[in-house]
Amino acid sequence: MPDNIRIVINSLLNVFYLLLLARIILSWFPLRPGGVMADIFDVLHAMTEPLLAPIRKLLPPIPVGMGYLDLSPWLLMFLLGIVRRMLL
């Protein structure tokens, strides 16, 4: 594979990885509806949900106490690492 294509693929995977990480971190905090952080989360949600939804169907969130533990973002990060190693 030519180096230019590898650089582009690696860059896209890095950007998506960072978007996913930002979504994970923001999900830990309560967001005020209509606030700037809520708007940022909405954008992150729109960009990452198309890949997370199918994984969430296979691995639904686990009930923990009064909330849920969603492992789909972590599984997606793991799968992105595998894809990166296979392609690059």
N, C-alpha and C positions, 0 to 999 in steps of 0.2 A: 504494500500500500504506500503511495507517495507520502512524503513527509507533510505536505500541506494539508492533505486530507486528515492525517493523524492529528495534526495540531488543531484543526477545526473540531473534530470529534471530541478530542480531549477537552477543549475549551467549552463546548456545549455540555458535556457531562459535568464539568466543574461548576458551571453556572447553575445547572439543574440541582446538583448536590447542595449548593449554597442556598438555593431557594427552598429546598426541602428542609434543610437545617433551620433556616429562619422560621419556617412554618412550625416546626416542632417546638422551637423555643417560645414563639409567640403563643402557642396553644397552652402553655403553662400558666399564663397570666390572664386575669379577667380583663376583658376589653369593653370599653364604654361604647355602646352603639352610636354610630355617627362620628366617632372620634377618628383621629388620624391613624392610630394604630389599628383600629378596626378596618379602616379602608385598606391599609397595607396588607392585613391578614386576608381580606377578601380577594385581593390581587394574587397573593401567594396561593390561596385556595384554588382559584380559577386556573392557575398555571400547573399545579401539582395534582389536583384531584383526578384528571383523566388517567393517570397511571396508578394512583392509589386505590381508586374504586374497585378495579378488578381484583387487586390483592386483598382488599378488605372483604370481598365476597368469599375468598378462600380462607382467610384468617380474620374472622370477626373480632371486634374489640372484646376484651376479657373483663367481666365485672370484678371490680376491686373496691371493696368498701362501698362508698356512696357514689363512686364514679366508674369509669371504664379505662382500661389500659389498651390503647391502640398500637399494636406492634407493626402495622402495615408500613409506616414510614421507615422504620428501621430495616424491615425486610427489603424494601425498595432500595435503600442505600446499599445493602449487601449485594443485591442483584446488579445494581449499577456498577459496583466494584468488579463483579465477575465479568460483565459485558466489557468494561474498560480493559481488563486483562486479556480477554479474548480478541478484541479488535486492535489493541495497541500492543 
